Amino acid sequence: MIQRIDAEKCVGCGVCAEKCPLDTIRLRGGKAVIAYPDDCMTCFICERVCPAGAIFVHPFKEKLPPVFPGPAFENVEGNDLRDREEYHA
């Protein structure tokens, strides 16, 4: 999820809003703002394309297991649901 956009660093170029696949970021008053924070899929595109380094994405979704579990993902931390407390409840 997008943690914050530093308005002081933002130059208002709009690249982040243009590249966001879910339309999470909008330009208001010449600055980027998080319009729909719950829609963010944590893809990091906005953070990577921001020329001013004004966007900070919280990486919490990286720790979730992949959508397609299988042998290719066995070594991914947190992928084994048997290790989770709620599995044993």
N, C-alpha and C positions, 0 to 999 in steps of 0.2 A: 504494500500500500504506500502511496505517496505520503511521506511523513510531513514534509513542508516544502514551500517554495519561498526562498529568501527574496522579498520584494526589493530590497536594496541592491541585490546583485542582478535581478532580472532586467534585461534590456528591452523586453517587449517584442522580441523578434517573431514570436508565434510558432517557431519550429516545433516546440513540444506539443502544442495543441494540434498542429497539423499532422504530426506523426503518431499521436496517441490512437491506438486501434479501437479504444472503447469510448472516446470522446470525454475522458475524465477531466481534462484540463481545458479551460477557456481563457480568453483574453478579456480583461475588464479594466477599463481605465488605463490601457496601455501596458498592463502587467499580467503575467500568467497567474491564474488562481485555480485552486482545486475545486471544480464545480461539483463533481460526483465522486467523493472519496471511496464510497463502498463499491464502485464499479471498477476500481483499479485492479488489474490482474497481476501486478508486480512483474511486469516484463522488462523494466528498466530502460525502455527505449527513450522516454522523456529525459531521464537523468543523463544518458549517454549523448543525446543530441544537443543538450543545452550548452550553447557556446560560453555562457557566463558561469556555469557551474552553480546555478541557483536552485536546482531541484535535488532533493534528498529522498530517496525511496528506502523505506524500511524493509530489510530482507527477510522478514518473518516467514513468508510463504516458501522460501527456498528450503526450509526444514521439513515441509510436508512430504509424504511419500509420493512417488510419481503416480500418474494416472494409470499407467499400464505396468503393473508389477510383473516381474518375471526374472529369469536368470540374468538379464543384462543389468538389472537394478538391485541385485542381491547385496551389493556392497555399499549401497546408498544409506547413509545414516538415517535412522528412523523408519526405514522401509519395512522392517519386520514388525508387524502389528503385535506379535506375541510378546514383544518387549515392552509394550505399553501397559500402564496400570489399568486402563479401562477394559482391556482385553481379559484381564483376570477377575474383573468384578462380577 
